[in-house]
Amino acid sequence: MKPDMDEKQFIVNMEDLLEVDAGSLHPAVELASLTQWDSLAFVSFLAMADSSYGAKVAPVELRKCKTVGELMKLVSK
């Protein structure tokens, strides 16, 4: 994980992106269980990864992610 990567802030950013209640996400939450994780959220995540974390995420890599924690690992590479 990048030294400047803050797990709590990442979770807050994901809650904002998905428009879910604060405190409802944690690293083990499965993306498939979130009705908000759709094609718009997928594209929004790619934009957030770039703008907030400087991470150029390949869509093929993003598709492999199954949990919120895996998303966090993806942007921290």
N, C-alpha and C positions, 0 to 999 in steps of 0.2 A: 504494500500500500504506500502511496506517495506520502511523504512526511506532512504535507499540507492538507491531506485528505482527512476530513472530519466526518466520522460515521453519523453522528447526530445531525449535522447539517445536511448530509446527503439524504438522510431519511426525511427531513423536513422538506427538502427540495422535491423529493419524490411524492410526498403527500400533497404538496402544492400542484405539481404537474398532473397528478391523477385526480386532484380535487376530492380527496378523501379526508376523513376526520384526523386531526392531529393526534398522534399517538397510536394510530391504527396500523402502522407499518413497522416491521422489524425485518432483519436480514433473512429470516427463515420463511417469510411469507411467499407463497408460490404465486407467480404471475398469472397462471391459469385460473386461480381462484378470484382474481380481480376483474370484475366486469369492465372496469375503466381501462384495463390494459388492452387497447385496441390499436388499429393502424395509426390513428391520430396520436395516441400516446407514444407509439413506437417512433414516429418521426419527431415528435416533441422531445423524446429522450435523446435522440441523436443530436438535436440542436442544443439541448442543455449540456450534454457531455462536452460538446465543443466550446460553448460560450462560458460555462461555469468551471470546467475542469481542464480545458485545453486538450481534450481527448478526441482524437479522430477515430470514431468507432465504425467498424465495417458492419453493414447490416447483417451479413452472414454470421458474424460473431454475436451480434445482439440476439438473433433468432435462437442461438444455442442456450441462452440464459433461461433458467427456470425459476429463479428466486430473486428477491430484491438484493440479497447479499451478492449474488453472482453479477448483478448489474453494477454494484459498487466495485467489485473486483475488476470488472471490465474497464471502468473509467479510471481506475487507479494504476493501470499498467504503464 
